[in-house]
């Protein structure tokens, strides 16, 4: 297996933009900022973080202007970043890294903190646009706003104050109507909350700030296992519904509430239960009502990312990237990655669940497949439960899916992903999956080039769903080679252009393209 340890080095800032060397021809209509976010600083003066997810956040962007490309990157100036760099150690509990006592605090302050710990604001996982504002998020109740122009860190938003949630999905999702949603959890009594930010009608500058003032909880659900909530990262959104899949990766509430007292990391509060199955909560967006149907999977699985979700013929299609268990998380500890160890026995795969939607005055028949729009997915009612089995959409070995956002929440055909350093057949590749035929097209350059999460940008007046380009940032680990922004024709998965920079482009998680109008 090729060495990929260089993907997990700490990066450095490049606050002043540098011009990239463009090879090929960038389409004239492609003007905007390709912004990405993820863990970027792992090594502190006294210690290092334990898990890839725990690195201090870095934001970077490729700015495309009339065929010319500029690159810059900055660390997110969070409280977690400031304290970690000041003290040389992590002082907030992270996913795989235990909080260390903050130097300089007296015994009383440390005791109070242990009883009521402040969660990290190291918002290093996802970024999203709400109205005209760019926000970054992790899985806690803090958001940060970021200036798209110079990547300066702006104000801090506390969802606990406005919604009462302590943990939340890092994915805020905006639907076709312009309303935004996320999922949050209230503690200590575990509840799942659907959170909505309605579309803002004001024309003021920075009206993303105005929009988030109108945030509210529209639905609340009790977990399937008492007060013990599951770990979740994303959720599905169709035209009329929101789907939360409850996995058997479950927080021990007593451990979670005592992370500071007992000096635990979050991973030590989570247990995988292979004898339990997943529950699908389906929430009506308009009313906030949860469908009174017990949807459960035949087999347990873990997931991080939804691909798309849509309604067809009174059935709800839920496409996800499915993992058999949580081994992917336990393979992302930094010591393993820096030794190029990533031993995945069950690589992730795209799959399709289909849920029958109950109609007025209708009862579902027993012991018969209720699905008509898929030849392989099944939904069979037994007693008071509808048991679900998925249709596999391709061969496994990829993650971080993206689609043409014009097809978000409606029937679609194509999605795109990356194989990154997964040891399977799509290693070092970008992947295009045709959900209709199961065909897979790829782009791959070498064993030393690692493309990150792709983003699809549609052409002006597109003639087809895949009429557009694919953007991906590629880290090249070969000596004396440059990292670059890759631009592909999304129809053929062939290279149109690349923009090389004499600067480290870190391996991060999520991103988005913000067009210049």
N, C-alpha and C positions, 0 to 999 in steps of 0.2 A: 504494500500500500504506500502511495506517495506521501511525503511529509506535508502536513497542512498546519503544523504548529504555528507558523507565521501569521495565520489568520487571527491569532489571539494574543498578539502583542498590544501593549498600550500605545495609543496614538498620541499625537500632539496637536496643538491648535494651529490653524492657518487662518487667522482673523482677516488678513489682507488678501483679497482675491487674487489668484494667479490665473493666467490665461493657459488654456489647454491647447495641445497640438492636435488639430482635427485632421483625420485621415478619412477620405471619402467625402460624400456630399450630404449634408444635413438638409432635410426638406425645409423650404423657405417658410412654410406655415408653422413649423415647430418652434415656437418661442415661449419660454417660461422657465420656471424653477423646478428642478427635480430635487426634492428635499428628502433626506433620509435621517433616521434616528436609531440609536441603539447603544449598547454598552461600549465604552471606548477607553476607559482608564481603569486598569486592574491592579496596578502596582503602586502602592502608597509608600511613604518614606519608612514606615515601621513594619508594615505587613502588606499582604495582598488579599484581595477578595477570593472566595473559594469557588464561586460558580460564575459561569459566563453571564447569567442574568443579573449578577450583582455589580457589574462594572458601572462606573459613573458615566452618565449619559453624555454622548456627543451628538451634535446636530451638524450635518453638512449638506451642501447643495452644489449641483451643477446648474449654472445659469446659462441658458441658451438664448442668444440674441442675434438674429439674422445670420445664422451659420457660424457665429463665434461663440466659444464656450469658456466660462470662467468657473473656478472652483474655490470654495472656502469652507472652513469647518471651525466650530467653536464648542467648547464644553458648555453644557447646561449649567447655569450658575444657580443651582438649587441650594437649599440649606444643607442637604446631605453632601453636596460637592464642597461647599465652603468649609464645613466642619471636618470632613475627611482629609482635605488637603492641609488644613490648619494643624490637625492633630496627628496626621499620618496613619490613621486607622478608621475603620467604619464605626460610626457611633449610632447608626440606626440598624434595626433588624432588617435583613434582606432575605431573599429566597433561600440561599445556601450559606449565608455568612451571618454569624452571630454578632450582635451589637456588643461593642466593648464600652466600658464606662467612659463618659466624656471627661477628659482631664480638667481639673479646675473646679469641678462641682463639689459642694460640700456633702456630707453624709445625708442630711435631710433632703436636699434636692435630688440626690440619687434614689433615695427611698420613695419619694413622691413619683419620680419618673418610672420606677419599677411597677408601681401600682396603676399608673395611668400613662402608659408609654405613648410617645408621639410616633406615628408611622412615618416611614421614609417618603420624601418628595423627590426621590431620584427617578424622575419620569423618563424612563429610558426605553420603553417598549413600543409605543405607537404614537403616531401623530395624525391629526385630522383637521380639516378645515370646517369651521362653523361660521356661516355668513362670510365676512371678509377677514376673519381672524384665524390664525394658526395656533393650535393647542397641542401640547405633548402630554402623555399620560403613562402611568404604570398601572398596577393592580390595587393601589391604595386610593384614598379619597381625595388626593391632591392632583390638580392639573396645573400646568404652567402655560402661559401665553408666550409666543416667540415672534419676534419681528422677522418677517420673511426676507426683508431686504438685507439686513446685516447679521441676522441670526442672534441678535441680542435677546437675552432672557428678560421677560417682562413680568407681569403680576402673577401672583399665586392665587389659585382658586381652590376653596375648600368645600367639597361636596357634602361633608358631614354637617356643616352649618345649614346648607340649603335643603338637603334631602334626608339627613340622618343615617347615611350609609358610611361604613368604615372601610369596606373593600368594594372595588368595582372593576368591571371589565375595562381594559385599556382601549377597547374598541368603542368609540362613539360612531354610530352609523346614521347617515342622512338618507332618507328615502326619497322617492321620486316626487313627493309633494313638498319636500324641503324641510320636513320635521326630522329632528335628530333623537336618537334613542341610545341608551346603554342599560346595563344590568348592574345593580349594586346589592350589597349585603349589609344588613344591620346586625350589630352585636350588642349585648351578649346573647340575646335570644335570636337565633339564626333565622333570618327571613330573606327571601329573594325579592328584590324590588325592581320593577320596570320603570325606568326614568325617561322622561320626555322633555325635550327642549323644542317648543313650537317654532316654526319658521318666523323669523323677525321681519316685520313689514317696514320698519324704519329705513330711511335712506341715509342715515348718519354714518360718518366714518367710524370705524371700529365698532360696528353694530353687532359683531360677535359677542362683545362684552355685554351689550344690551340684551341680546337673545338669551344668554345663559342666566340672566336675572329671573327669567320666567320658567326656570327648571322646576319640575315637580315629579312626584311619584304617582304613576297612574295604575299600578297593579302590584299586589303583594302576594307571595306564595310561600307556603311552609315547605321545608325540605322533606324528602322522603324518608329520612333517617333521624327522626326526632328533631333536635335542635342543631344537629351537626350538618353543616353546609358542605357542598363540594367545591373543588377548585374548578373555575371556568375562566376562559380567556376571551371567547367570542360567542356570538349567537346569530341566529338566522332572522332575516327580515324579508317578508314578501309584501305584496300590495296591501293586504289586510291583516297580516298576522306577524307576531314575533315568536320565535322558537328558542327556548332554552333547553339544552340537553344536560340533564343532571347525570354526571359520571360517578362511578364508584371510587373516585379519588377524593377522600373525605377528610376534612379537618376534624381533629379531636378538639372540641371546644375548650376543654379545660387546659389543654396544652397551649392552644392559641391565645387564650386570655392571660397566660402566665409566661409569655415568651421572654420578657425582660427579667422577671424574677428568677426564672430557671436558666436564663442565658441560652435560649434555643433559637435556631433559625426557623423559617417557615416550613422548610422541607421536613423538619423533625416533628411538625404538627400534623402532617398529612399521612394517611394510610391508604393503600390500594387494596380493595376487597374484590378479588376475582370471582367470588361466589355470588355477587350481586350484579344486577343489570341496570342499564341506563333508562331513565325516565325522560320522556319528551313533554315539556310544558308548552302548550300552544295558547298564546294570549291574543285576544282580539284587540287591535290597536286602538280602534275608535272608542270602545266601551271599557277596555281594561279587563274584561272578563276572561277567565281561564276556561278553555273548553273542558267540559266535564267528562273527559275520556281518559282512561288510563293507558297511555301509549308506552310500551316498553320494548327494548331490544331483546332479541333472543340470546345474544351473546354480549358480554361486557366489552366495552372499548373506551379508549381515552381519545380526546380530541383537543386540538388547539384552535384550528381554523375552519370556519365555514367557507364554502366556495360561493354558493348562491342559494336562493330559496324562492320558489314561485308556486302559483296555484294553476291547476289545469284540470278541467272536468271534475270539479268538486273533490280534488285531491291536492295535497300539499307536498311538493317536492323539496327535500332537504338534502343538499349536496354538501359533503364535508370531506376533510382530509382525516382519515381514521387511523388511529394507532391501536394495536392490540392491547397494549398496556402502557405504563409510564416510563419504560426504559429510556426513552429519548431524553427525558429530564435528568435522569441519573447518569447519563453519559455526557452531560454538559458541565461537569465539574472541571475547573480550570487545569488542575494537575493532569488529568487524563488528556484533555485537548492539547495541552502543550507537549505531550508525548505522542501526539497524532493517534490517540486511541479513541475510537468511536465505534464500539462493537454492537451494532444494531442487529438483532436476530430477526425482528419483525418490522421491516420498513413500512413507512406510512403509505397509504393508498387512497386515491379518490373513490368515494362511494356515494350511492344515492339511496336514501330512505324515502319512502312514499307513504304519507299518512292520509287515510280517508277522512274527509271533513264531514261531520254530522250535519244532516239537513233537517229542517223542521218536520216533526211528526215521522221521522225515519228511525228505524232500529236496525242495527247491523246484524246480518245472519251469523250464526255460529259455524266455526270450523270450515270456512271457505275463504279463499284469497279475495280480499276486498279491493285489490289494485287492478286497474285496467290499462294504465298508461306505461307500464314497465313490464317487460317479459320476465325479469328475474327478481325484482323486489317483491316482497310479500308483506301483507298485513292480515293476520288471521285472529279473529276474536275467539277467545277461550274464556268462558265464564265472564268476568267483568273486565278483562284485560285484552287489549289488541297488541299482539306480539309482532314485532317488526324485524324483518331481515333485509339487508341491503343488496343492491346491485353494484358490483364492482365496475368502475368506469375505465380502468386501464390496468397495466402492470404497476407494481408498487415502486417507491424509491424517490419521493420528492415531497416538498412542503412549500409553505408560503404562497398560496394560490392568489391569482388575480384574474379579473375578467374585464371585458369592455363595460365600463360603468353605465353606458346607455342601456344595458340589459340587466342592470341590477334590479332584483325583485320581480323579474318577468322571465318567461321562457327564453333560454339561451342555448348556445351550442358549444362554445369553446371556453376553456380556461387554460391558464399559463402558470407554471411553477418552476422551482429550481431544485436541482439535485444536490447542489453545494458539495459537501464532503461526505455525504451518505455513501457507504461502501457499495451500494447496489448499482444496477445497470445505468442509472441516470446521473452518476457522479460527474461533477464538473460541467453539468449540462443545464441549459434552459429547456423547458418541456412545454409543448402545446398538446392538449388533449381534446379530441373531438368526441363529445359525449354522445353523439348520434351513432358514430361508427366504431368507436373505441380505438381509432388510429392515433398514434403518438408521433409527433415530429419533434426534432431536437436541434439545438445549436450546441456545439462543443468545440473548444479550441485545443486544449492540452490538459495534461494531468496537473499542471501547476496554475491554471487559471480557474478561479472560483467565482461564478456569477451569483449575485445576490437576488433577492426578491424582484421579480419583474413588475413593471407597470405598463398597462396598455393605454395608448393615446390614439383616439380615433382620428382618421383623416377628415378634412373638411368635406361635407356632403358625402359621407361614406356610402359605398354601393353594397356593402355586405358587412356582417358582424365583425369579421376579422380584417376589415379594410382599415389599416392603421399601422402604427409602429409600436415596438416593444422597447422599453428602456430597462437597462440593468447595469448596476455598477459592478465591475469585475476587479478583483484583487489578484494580481499576478505575483506569485512567489518566486519566480525565477530571478537570479541575480542580474542586475543592470537592466531589468525590464520595468515598464511603467504600468501602474494601475490605470483604469480607464472607464469611461462611460461608453457602454455599448448600445448601438441603435440598430434594431433589426426590423425587417419587413415582417409584420406579424402574419401575413398570409403564407409566406414561404419559409420563414425562420432563417432567412439569409441576411448577412450583414450589409447594412447601408453605409454606416460610418461608425467611427469611434473617436473619442476625445481623450487623449492621453495626458496625464498630469505628472509632473516631477514632484510628487507628494504622496504620502500614504493615504489611500482610500480605505477606511476601516470596514471590517466585516460587521455590519449591523443588522437590524431586524426588519423594520417596516419603513415605507416611504410613500410619497405621493407626488404627482406632477401638478403644478399650479400654473395654468396658462396665463400669459400676459395678454391683457385685453387692450 
